[in-house]
Amino acid sequence: MQIVIDIPESILNTIQADEMISREQLAVLQVHILNGTPLPKGHGRLIDADAVLEEPIGNTYKDIDIAETIIEADKAESEGKE
């Protein structure tokens, strides 16, 4: 399962520094995971559509195709559906 979560930057910094998180931070992290947004199996590539619309290029399919990918497509799941 893939899930999008919004966690406090202080906890992210602790994890990235390879330091142990406190019990309090672990409890906060657990709440954020529980409040996360699950992504559907087989989802496509996720982009910032608002950023595409802000560019005065023409808003064509090409603009979407070249938009920066934020989360890669769930290829393993989407390939299994065929």
KOLBABA-595047 format. One record per residue: x, y, z of N, C-alpha, C in turn. Coordinates in pm, whole numbers, padded with zeros to 5 digits, always signed. Atoms other than C-alpha are relative to their C-alpha. Layout:
# residues N
XYZXYZXYZ...
//
This chain:
# residues 82
+00085-00118+00000+00000+00000+00000+00089+00123+00000-00068-00129+00001+00118+00350-00081-00093+00101+00064+00079-00099-00073+00006+00636+00139+00077+00132+00001-00060-00133-00006+00071+01011+00129-00025+00054+00140+00015-00053-00135+00140+01157+00473+00069+00135+00010-00058-00131-00027+00218+01504+00602+00052-00007+00143-00057+00011-00135+00460+01481+00894+00077+00127+00033-00076-00118-00041+00626+01754+01098+00145-00008-00048-00136-00005+00052+00958+01864+00956+00103-00043+00105-00095+00038-00106+01128+01812+01294+00016-00152+00008-00008+00146-00004+01042+01441+01288+00073-00050-00124-00069+00040+00123+01155+01409+00926+00150+00024+00014-00143-00030-00018+01487+01577+01013+00066-00101+00092-00055+00099-00093+01538+01337+01303+00021-00133-00071-00010+00127+00072+01471+01036+01082+00112+00006-00104-00104-00014+00102+01695+01167+00802+00140+00006+00059-00130-00005-00068+01976+01224+01052+00035-00136+00061-00019+00136-00051+01943+00853+01142+00010-00001+00152+00006-00006-00146+01865+00945+01503-00128-00069+00046+00118+00064-00057+01618+00768+01728-00106+00107+00027+00108-00092-00032+01279+00936+01753-00054-00035+00138+00052+00020-00135+01121+00981+02093-00137-00069-00006+00133+00062-00007+00805+00805+02208-00108+00100-00040+00096-00104+00036+00620+01134+02172-00004+00021-00151-00007-00016+00145+00741+01176+01815-00061-00122-00070+00058+00121+00057+00644+00816+01743-00152+00006+00005+00145-00013-00012+00292+00884+01870-00055+00101-00103+00041-00100+00099+00268+01195+01650+00006-00060-00140-00016+00064+00130+00397+00998+01352-00112-00100-00026+00109+00097+00014+00137+00727+01413-00131+00070-00037+00122-00075+00032-00144+00985+01407+00004+00049-00144-00012-00050+00138-00013+01133+01082-00017-00113-00101+00018+00116+00089+00004+00787+00923-00148-00037-00006+00142+00033-00003-00352+00715+01034-00083+00100-00079+00071-00104+00073-00462+01044+00876+00050+00017-00143-00055-00008+00135-00269+00979+00555-00104-00031-00106+00089+00025+00114-00425+00951+00211+00051-00121-00077-00042+00118+00076-00407+00601+00063-00014+00027-00150+00007-00011+00145-00331+00591-00308-00062-00127-00056+00063+00119+00055-00543+00356-00518+00102-00089-00072-00088+00093+00071-00372+00044-00653-00006+00028-00148-00007-00023+00143-00256+00091-01008-00012+00145-00042+00012-00142+00034-00260+00471-00988+00105+00041-00102-00095-00054+00097-00092+00669-01260+00100+00093+00066-00101-00095-00046+00195+00913-01229-00070+00122+00056+00061-00117-00062+00107+01197-00993+00086+00123-00025-00069-00125+00030+00196+01552-01093-00070+00114+00074+00062-00119-00055+00127+01902-00965-00076+00068-00113+00080-00052+00110-00157+01989-01203-00011+00152+00008+00008-00145-00013-00179+02343-01063+00122+00068-00064-00121-00057+00060+00181+02406-01171-00009-00003-00152+00018+00008+00145+00094+02290-01523-00092+00111-00048+00097-00102+00040-00202+02527-01537+00055+00142+00015-00059-00132-00020+00009+02820-01414+00088+00042-00117-00089-00030+00112+00242+02796-01714-00083+00040-00122+00076-00045+00117+00114+02993-02015+00046-00067-00130-00054+00069+00119+00252+02731-02258-00113-00041-00095+00109+00043+00087-00083+02609-02387-00087-00105+00065+00077+00099-00074-00201+02347-02138-00050-00113-00088+00032+00114+00085-00191+02059-02381+00043-00129+00067-00043+00129-00053-00136+01690-02325+00152-00006+00010-00146-00002-00005+00232+01756-02399+00047+00065+00130-00036-00066-00125+00246+01994-02101-00013-00097+00118+00020+00099-00106+00107+01718-01880+00109-00106-00006-00101+00105+00018+00350+01466-02027+00136+00041+00052-00133-00046-00042+00654+01681-01948+00000+00057+00142+00007-00052-00137+00531+01792-01603+00083-00086+00094-00082+00071-00098+00751+01699-01310-00084-00103+00075+00067+00107-00073+00654+01368-01151+00026+00017+00148-00013-00009-00145+00585+01392-00779+00004-00140+00060+00001+00140-00044+00500+01023-00723-00013-00086-00126+00003+00089+00117+00575+00754-00981-00127-00084-00001+00117+00087+00016+00294+00538-01118+00023-00131+00072-00005+00130-00066+00214+00216-00937+00001-00106-00111-00012+00086+00117+00342+00009-01231-00023-00147+00032+00016+00142-00034+00352-00326-01054-00147-00038+00006+00143+00029-00011-00018-00306-00978-00069+00021-00134+00069-00028+00125-00121-00150-01309+00035-00104-00106-00039+00103+00096+00076-00410-01508-00074-00130+00024+00070+00122-00034-00100-00691-01324-00146+00001-00042+00141-00011+00038-00441-00562-01435-00024-00032-00147+00017+00021+00142-00376-00616-01804-00025-00145-00033
//
